[in-house]
Amino acid sequence: MTDATTTTGAAGITSSYDLTKKISLDMGFPIRTARFVGKISLISIYCTNVSAVPKPTSLTIKITRDPGGDECLLTSTAGQMETGLTTSTKSTAVFMLDGVVSMAEGDVVYLFGKTNVGTLDISEVRITWLMDD
């Protein structure tokens, strides 16, 4: 297992996808071939500055292979937001997957997010994946 993490998040996520708030992740594929193939098992999204009223209760994400958000690797998928126990303005959404992703070129993916209501900042994204040897 390995993971790809970015702490370059996006501020002011609202209830609409916004191309200017995409998050790029380098999957860190060890270059053996020009093709990325990996089985994604878990996506963890860590959020801060979660609005109090209205408070988001779900986060919808999509992951694409292009920065324009048109070529989906993961179509719009909603996950429940779990508020921190000590800090009500922090929240996490976890997406459990069991899918193989294949990209002919490169290993950078783009994540777009939107809330059901309210606003938040995505501070970190971690994708855990397994490469078939």
N, C-alpha and C positions, 0 to 999 in steps of 0.2 A: 504494500500500500504506500501511496505517497499523497502529497497534497499540494495544492496551489493556493496561495494566500495573497491578498492585497489589503493593505491598510490605507490605500488611497481610495477613499469612499466617495460618497456624493451627498451633498447637503440639500435640504429642502425637498425631499421626496414627497410628492402629493398623490392624489387619486388618479393621475394621468401619467402615462409614460412620457418621458422627456428626453429627447436625443442628446441634449447637452449634459445630462446627468448619468450617462452610461459609465459603467465601471469595467475596465479592461483587466483581464487576468491572463498571465502567461502560465500555461499549464505545466511548463517545465519539462516537456517531453525530451528525453535524452535522444539526441540526433543519431539515429541509426538509418532511418529512411526519411523521406520527405513527408511521410504520411503520419498523422497522429491517430492512434487507435487506443482507447482506454475505456474502462468500465467505471462510470461514475456511481458512487454509492451514497454520498452525503454532501449536501450543500448547507453550510451554516452562515447565516446573515446576522451580524451583530449591529444593533442600532442604538443611537443616542438621541438626545433632544426630542424625545417622543412627546407630541403635543398632549396636553391634558384634556382639553375640550375642543373638538371631539377627539377622543383617544382612538388611534388605530388598533383594530383587533386582528387584522390580517394583512399580510404582505403578498402581493402577486409579483412573481418574477418571470422573466423570459431570458434565455441565453441564446445568443446568435454567434455565427462565425464571421459576421461582417459588422463594421461599426455603425451602419445605417439601420440595423435592427430588422432586416428583411429576411435573412436566411437562418431560420431557427434550428437550433440543436435541441432546445427545450422550449416547447410552446408555453403560453401563459399558464402558470401553475400557482395556486394560492396556498399559503401556509399560515397557520395560526401564530399570532405574536404571543410570546411568553414574557411577561413583565418581570423585571428583576425583583428579588425579594427585599433588597435594601434601598434600591433606587428606582423610583417609579418612572423616571425618564429614560431608562435603559430597557431594551427589549431584544429578544432573539427570535428568529424564525428558522426552523430546521426543516429541510426537505430531504426525505429519504428516497433514493432512486435505485434502480437496478437496470441500468441501460448502458449499452456500448455506444460510444461516440466515435465517429470517424470523420476526419477532416483531411482532404487531399493536400492542402497546403497550410503550413504553419501550425502553431499551437496556442494562439491567442484567441480567447473568447471574450464576448461582451455581455455583461449582465445589465438588464434594465429592470427597475422596480417601480411599483406603485402601491399605495395604501388603499384600504377600503374607504377610510375617512381620515381627516387630520393630516399631520405632517410628521416627518422624522428624518434623521440623517443616518445613512448607512456608513458605519465607521470601518467595518471589516467584513470581508467575504472569504470563506475557506471552502474549497471544493476538494473532497477526498476521492481519489480514483486509484484504480488498479490497472497496471499495464500487463498484458498477456505476453509472457516471454516466448 
